[in-house]
């Protein structure tokens, strides 16, 4: 059974992180690249948004009894397989887990050119995830 409070908390964290990313994403490229603070905030809030997406997805998977994810990238894929989110969105979010891993574990230095591109083009995927999950759960 879905714990609506847990799910609502995760989706709220996701929406809040996206809200904080919007003004950073709206900045011109050169302003973003020149601001150490904006770059650090982008890393932080993007990591939080990806973590919230994965936590919400994992909760749904466990609640619904879907197959268990073996790795984080499986979480959106399983949701796509089961019609919670569109498969195309699931594929995009599965790829985004690689960015999440770099942000969390610091495998490599963060390439802020890539992060800026993500801010410009991919935040909508996280927004669409929140909408789809809320719709699926009747919220």
N, C-alpha and C positions, 0 to 999 in steps of 0.2 A: 504494500500500500504506500502511495506517495505521501510523504510528510510535507504538506503544503507550506508549512512554516519554514522548513529547511529550504525548499525550492524557492520560495519567495525571497528569502534572505540572499541566496546565491544570485538570483536574477536582479535583485536590487543592487548588489555589489557590482554586477556586470554593467548595469545601466549607469550607475554612479561613475565608474571608471570611464565609460564611454563619454559621459557628460564632461568629465575633466579633460579628456583627450581632444574634444572638438575644437576648443580655442587654440590648442597647440597645432592641430592639423590645419587650421585656417591660416596659419602664418606662412608668409612666403618662404621659399626654400632657403634663401640666403640668411634670413632672420633666424630660422630654425637652426641652421647649421652653426650660426654664430653664438647661439645661446646655450651655454653648458647647462643651465637650469632647465630649459625646455627639453633638451635631449634627455636629461636625467628623469624628468617627470614623464616623458613619453615612454621611456623604458619601464618605469615603475607602474604606470597606469595600464600600459599594454600587458604587462605581466599579470597584474591583478585581473584584468578582463579575461585573459586566457584561462587563468586559474579558476575563475568563477564559472566560466563556460564548462570547463572540464568537471568541476565539482557538481554542477547542476546535472550535467549529462550522466555522470556516474551514479548520482542518486536515482535518476529516472531508470537507468539500466537495472540497478539492484531492485528497485521497487517493482518493476514490471517483470522481473525474472528473465530478461534477455540474456543472451550468452555473455559470459564474463570477458571483459577486455583484458588482453594479455599485455598490452602496452597502451600508453595514453592516446596515441593516434587512433586506436580502435574505438574510443568512446564516440566520437562523432560518426564514425562509419557504422557502428551498431545502431545508432539512432536513425541514420539514413536507411539502413536495411529494414528497420521496423516502422518506417513511415512517420517518425516523429519530426524529422527535418528532411528537406529535399536531398536527394543523393548528390547533386552538384554542390550544394552547400556543405554536405558532409565531407566530400573530397577536399574542398578548400580548407575546412577547419582541421581536417586530419593533417594537412601540410603545415598548418599554422602551429601545430604542436612542436614542430622542429624549432620554430622561433621561440616558443615558450621555453623549451629546454635550454636554448642559448641564453635567454634572459635570466633564467633561474640559476643555471649551473656555471655560466660564464665560460663555456667551452672555448670560445674565441672572443676576441674583442667584438663589440657590437658595431656593425657597419651602419652608421646613421643615414647613409644614402638609402639603404634598404628600408630602414625603419621609417624614413620620411615617405617612401613609396607606399609602405603599409598604411601609414596614417592617411594618405591621400586616397587610397583605393580599396582598402580591405576592412575598415571599421564597420562598414555596412553589413558585412557577413556576420559579425558578432551581434549587431542589432537584429538582423533577421533570425539568428538563432534564438534570441530572447523572445521575439514575437512568436516564433513557431512553437517553442516549448510552452509558453504561456497559453497559447491557443490549444495545444494538445491536452493540456491539463485543465482546460476550461476556466482559465483565469482571465 
